[in-house]
Each structure stands twice: as structure tokens, then as C-alpha cells.
Amino acid sequence: LSPAAMQALEDLDVLTKEEIESLKDFKVKPNKNNIGNAVGEIRPAYHLEKK
């Protein structure tokens, strides 16, 4: 599950609070270089709005 997909599911109220808590490790992922060192984070940069 990607951080973007996780954000979309949260914004659309598809998940319960318990499900969000159990999937929290998918919300932010480490960005690693080609030798495996963490050099940053991958996180969502948007929020969906209901109209």
C-alpha cells in the first residue's frame, strides 16, 4: 500500500480508526538510495475534499 493510497482511503473515510492505526506504517515510507541507506521519506502531499 502506498502512502498516496493510504491518504486517499483516510480522506474518503473508507477506513475505521482501528484500521488506520493498524496500517499507520504505510502512511510514511523511507526513501532509500541504491545502497539501501535511508535518505528521506515518502509521504503524501495532498488531501482530498468532499463536495
C-alpha positions in Angstrom: 0.0 0.0 0.0 1.5 3.3 -1.0 1.4 6.5 1.1 -0.8 8.2 -1.5 -3.3 5.3 -1.4 -3.4 5.4 2.4 -4.1 9.1 2.3 -6.9 8.7 -0.2 -8.5 6.0 2.0 -8.3 8.2 5.0 -9.6 11.3 3.3 -12.6 9.4 1.9 -13.5 7.9 5.3 -13.2 4.4 4.0 -11.2 3.1 7.0 -12.2 2.9 10.7 -9.8 4.5 13.3 -8.7 1.0 14.2 -7.9 0.2 10.5 -6.0 3.4 10.2 -4.0 2.6 13.3 -3.1 -0.9 12.1 -2.0 0.5 8.7 -0.1 3.5 10.0 3.3 2.1 8.9 2.1 2.5 5.3 1.5 6.3 5.6 5.2 7.2 5.5 7.9 5.1 3.9 11.7 5.6 3.9 13.2 6.7 0.7 16.4 4.7 0.2 19.4 5.2 -2.1 20.8 2.4 -4.3 22.9 1.0 -1.4 20.0 0.9 1.0 20.6 3.9 3.2 17.6 5.9 4.2 17.9 9.4 2.6 14.4 10.8 3.1 10.8 9.9 3.5 7.9 9.3 1.0 4.7 10.8 2.3 1.5 12.1 0.8 1.4 15.8 -0.2 -2.3 16.3 -0.7 -5.8 15.9 0.9 -9.0 15.0 -0.9 -12.0 17.2 -0.2 -15.6 16.0 -0.3 -18.0 18.3 -2.2 
